[in-house]
Amino acid sequence: MKIRSIAALAALGLAAAGGAQAYDLYDNLGAATTGTDPVAGFGPLADSFSTGGASVSVENLQFLLEGNPGSGGFFSISLLADNSGAPGSVIVSSGPITDADLNTTLTPFGATCSCGLTADTRYWLQIADAGGTSASWAWSSDTSGPGVAGEFFSNANGVFPNSDGPYQMEVSVVPEPASWTLMLVGFGGLGGALRFGRRSVLAA
Protein backbone atom coordinates (compact mmCIF):
# COMPACT_ATOMS: atom_id res chain seq x y z
CA MET A 1 0.00 0.00 0.00
CA LYS A 2 1.28 3.47 -0.94
CA ILE A 3 0.13 6.74 0.61
CA ARG A 4 1.03 10.12 -0.81
CA SER A 5 1.04 13.23 1.35
CA ILE A 6 0.24 16.88 0.79
CA ALA A 7 0.64 19.86 3.09
CA ALA A 8 -1.85 20.55 5.88
CA LEU A 9 -4.72 22.69 4.65
CA ALA A 10 -6.05 24.57 7.64
CA ALA A 11 -5.75 24.45 11.42
CA LEU A 12 -8.18 25.81 13.99
CA GLY A 13 -6.68 24.85 17.36
CA LEU A 14 -4.95 21.66 18.45
CA ALA A 15 -6.37 18.23 19.18
CA ALA A 16 -5.37 14.65 19.83
CA ALA A 17 -7.59 11.61 19.51
CA GLY A 18 -5.90 10.17 22.58
CA GLY A 19 -6.31 6.55 21.58
CA ALA A 20 -10.12 6.75 21.46
CA GLN A 21 -11.92 3.97 19.61
CA ALA A 22 -12.72 4.86 15.99
CA TYR A 23 -16.11 4.05 14.50
CA ASP A 24 -17.91 4.71 11.22
CA LEU A 25 -20.42 7.54 10.93
CA TYR A 26 -20.98 6.60 7.29
CA ASP A 27 -19.85 3.57 5.30
CA ASN A 28 -21.01 2.17 1.98
CA LEU A 29 -17.50 1.80 0.60
CA GLY A 30 -17.76 -1.98 0.32
CA ALA A 31 -21.30 -2.07 -1.08
CA ALA A 32 -21.88 -3.47 -4.56
CA THR A 33 -21.17 -0.69 -7.04
CA THR A 34 -24.05 0.21 -9.36
CA GLY A 35 -22.25 2.80 -11.50
CA THR A 36 -19.89 5.78 -11.60
CA ASP A 37 -20.31 9.50 -12.22
CA PRO A 38 -17.58 11.66 -13.82
CA VAL A 39 -16.43 14.57 -11.68
CA ALA A 40 -15.80 16.79 -14.72
CA GLY A 41 -19.02 17.78 -16.47
CA PHE A 42 -21.37 16.04 -14.00
CA GLY A 43 -19.94 17.49 -10.78
CA PRO A 44 -19.18 18.78 -8.34
CA LEU A 45 -20.24 15.50 -6.78
CA ALA A 46 -21.09 15.41 -3.09
CA ASP A 47 -22.60 13.18 -0.43
CA SER A 48 -23.81 14.14 3.04
CA PHE A 49 -23.23 12.53 6.43
CA SER A 50 -24.41 13.47 9.90
CA THR A 51 -22.91 13.41 13.37
CA GLY A 52 -24.77 11.90 16.30
CA GLY A 53 -25.36 13.40 19.70
CA ALA A 54 -21.70 14.11 20.42
CA SER A 55 -18.91 16.10 18.78
CA VAL A 56 -16.36 13.96 16.95
CA SER A 57 -13.06 14.22 15.08
CA VAL A 58 -12.81 12.62 11.65
CA GLU A 59 -10.14 9.94 11.77
CA ASN A 60 -10.15 8.81 8.14
CA LEU A 61 -11.97 9.38 4.85
CA GLN A 62 -12.14 7.06 1.86
CA PHE A 63 -13.79 7.51 -1.53
CA LEU A 64 -14.27 4.87 -4.23
CA LEU A 65 -12.69 6.47 -7.30
CA GLU A 66 -11.22 5.63 -10.69
CA GLY A 67 -9.50 7.67 -13.37
CA ASN A 68 -6.72 7.91 -15.90
CA PRO A 69 -3.44 8.53 -14.03
CA GLY A 70 -1.88 9.84 -17.25
CA SER A 71 -4.57 12.43 -17.97
CA GLY A 72 -2.69 15.38 -16.47
CA GLY A 73 -5.89 16.48 -14.74
CA PHE A 74 -6.59 17.57 -11.17
CA PHE A 75 -9.47 17.30 -8.72
CA SER A 76 -10.13 18.52 -5.18
CA ILE A 77 -11.82 17.12 -2.07
CA SER A 78 -13.66 19.46 0.30
CA LEU A 79 -15.58 19.30 3.55
CA LEU A 80 -18.68 21.50 3.28
CA ALA A 81 -21.27 22.85 5.66
CA ASP A 82 -24.93 22.03 5.07
CA ASN A 83 -27.18 24.71 3.57
CA SER A 84 -30.81 23.71 4.16
CA GLY A 85 -30.26 20.16 2.89
CA ALA A 86 -27.81 21.07 0.10
CA PRO A 87 -24.03 21.48 -0.08
CA GLY A 88 -23.06 24.77 1.55
CA SER A 89 -19.89 26.75 2.17
CA VAL A 90 -16.44 25.16 2.10
CA ILE A 91 -15.01 24.46 5.56
CA VAL A 92 -11.70 23.03 4.34
CA SER A 93 -10.39 21.90 0.95
CA SER A 94 -7.47 19.88 -0.30
CA GLY A 95 -6.54 22.12 -3.19
CA PRO A 96 -5.59 20.41 -6.49
CA ILE A 97 -4.87 16.65 -6.34
CA THR A 98 -3.26 15.10 -9.39
CA ASP A 99 -5.02 12.35 -11.35
CA ALA A 100 -1.68 10.54 -11.22
CA ASP A 101 -2.82 9.34 -7.76
CA LEU A 102 -5.81 7.51 -9.30
CA ASN A 103 -6.09 3.99 -10.69
CA THR A 104 -7.86 2.86 -13.85
CA THR A 105 -10.05 0.53 -11.76
CA LEU A 106 -12.23 1.55 -8.82
CA THR A 107 -9.98 1.85 -5.78
CA PRO A 108 -10.47 3.34 -2.30
CA PHE A 109 -8.80 6.75 -2.26
CA GLY A 110 -7.82 7.63 1.30
CA ALA A 111 -7.36 10.83 3.28
CA THR A 112 -5.95 10.89 6.80
CA CYS A 113 -7.43 13.76 8.73
CA SER A 114 -8.44 15.21 12.07
CA CYS A 115 -11.56 17.27 11.35
CA GLY A 116 -13.55 18.51 14.31
CA LEU A 117 -17.31 18.21 13.76
CA THR A 118 -20.21 19.54 15.83
CA ALA A 119 -22.81 17.20 17.34
CA ASP A 120 -26.18 16.74 15.60
CA THR A 121 -24.96 18.40 12.41
CA ARG A 122 -25.02 17.44 8.73
CA TYR A 123 -21.87 17.90 6.61
CA TRP A 124 -21.02 17.20 2.98
CA LEU A 125 -17.94 15.72 1.31
CA GLN A 126 -17.45 17.04 -2.20
CA ILE A 127 -15.20 16.07 -5.11
CA ALA A 128 -14.78 18.78 -7.75
CA ASP A 129 -12.89 19.30 -11.01
CA ALA A 130 -9.73 21.32 -10.40
CA GLY A 131 -8.55 21.20 -14.01
CA GLY A 132 -9.42 18.54 -16.59
CA THR A 133 -9.80 15.64 -14.16
CA SER A 134 -10.62 12.14 -15.38
CA ALA A 135 -11.86 11.10 -11.91
CA SER A 136 -15.15 9.27 -11.50
CA TRP A 137 -16.86 8.51 -8.19
CA ALA A 138 -18.69 5.20 -7.74
CA TRP A 139 -22.27 5.01 -6.48
CA SER A 140 -24.36 2.17 -5.08
CA SER A 141 -28.04 1.34 -4.72
CA ASP A 142 -27.26 -0.36 -1.38
CA THR A 143 -28.07 2.01 1.50
CA SER A 144 -27.77 -0.56 4.32
CA GLY A 145 -24.38 0.64 5.61
CA PRO A 146 -23.93 2.72 8.76
CA GLY A 147 -25.28 6.25 8.42
CA VAL A 148 -26.19 5.90 4.72
CA ALA A 149 -30.00 5.82 4.78
CA GLY A 150 -31.55 9.22 5.36
CA GLU A 151 -28.68 11.18 3.82
CA PHE A 152 -28.40 12.91 0.43
CA PHE A 153 -26.15 13.17 -2.61
CA SER A 154 -25.66 15.99 -5.08
CA ASN A 155 -24.48 16.37 -8.67
CA ALA A 156 -25.16 18.61 -11.67
CA ASN A 157 -28.78 17.44 -11.80
CA GLY A 158 -29.55 18.54 -8.23
CA VAL A 159 -29.83 17.08 -4.73
CA PHE A 160 -31.39 13.65 -4.22
CA PRO A 161 -32.12 11.28 -1.31
CA ASN A 162 -29.66 8.43 -0.86
CA SER A 163 -32.46 6.01 -1.75
CA ASP A 164 -31.67 7.01 -5.36
CA GLY A 165 -28.06 5.73 -5.13
CA PRO A 166 -25.46 7.58 -3.04
CA TYR A 167 -21.76 7.94 -3.75
CA GLN A 168 -19.48 5.41 -2.08
CA MET A 169 -17.36 6.63 0.82
CA GLU A 170 -16.38 5.91 4.40
CA VAL A 171 -16.24 8.46 7.23
CA SER A 172 -14.44 7.10 10.30
CA VAL A 173 -14.46 9.20 13.49
CA VAL A 174 -13.33 9.26 17.11
CA PRO A 175 -14.93 11.06 20.08
CA GLU A 176 -14.03 14.74 20.11
CA PRO A 177 -11.50 16.08 22.63
CA ALA A 178 -11.99 19.45 24.28
CA SER A 179 -10.20 21.38 21.52
CA TRP A 180 -10.10 20.51 17.84
CA THR A 181 -8.35 20.90 14.52
CA LEU A 182 -9.57 21.21 10.95
CA MET A 183 -6.90 19.54 8.86
CA LEU A 184 -6.83 17.30 5.79
CA VAL A 185 -3.57 15.60 4.83
CA GLY A 186 -2.19 12.50 3.20
CA PHE A 187 -4.29 11.88 0.13
CA GLY A 188 -3.41 8.70 -1.70
CA GLY A 189 -4.70 5.65 -3.51
CA LEU A 190 -5.31 2.45 -1.56
CA GLY A 191 -5.57 -1.07 -2.94
CA GLY A 192 -8.71 -2.98 -3.85
CA ALA A 193 -10.55 -2.91 -7.18
CA LEU A 194 -14.33 -3.19 -7.54
CA ARG A 195 -16.60 -3.49 -10.56
CA PHE A 196 -18.10 -0.36 -12.06
CA GLY A 197 -20.83 0.72 -14.43
CA ARG A 198 -22.34 3.96 -15.76
CA ARG A 199 -24.60 6.64 -14.28
CA SER A 200 -27.25 8.51 -16.22
CA VAL A 201 -26.00 11.43 -18.30
CA LEU A 202 -26.77 15.09 -17.69
CA ALA A 203 -30.28 16.23 -18.43
CA ALA A 204 -30.65 18.31 -21.56
Secondary structure, 3 states (H helix, E strand, C coil): CCCCCCCCCCCCCCCCCCCCCCEEEEECCCCCCCEEEEHHHHCCEEEEEECCCCCEEEEEEEEEEECCCCCCCEEEEEEEEECCCCEEEEEEECCCEEHHHCCCCEEEEEEEEEEEECCCCEEEEEEEEEEECCCEEEECCCCCCCCCCCCEEEECCEEEEHHHCCECEEEEEEECCCCCCEEEEEEEECCCCECCCCCCCCCC
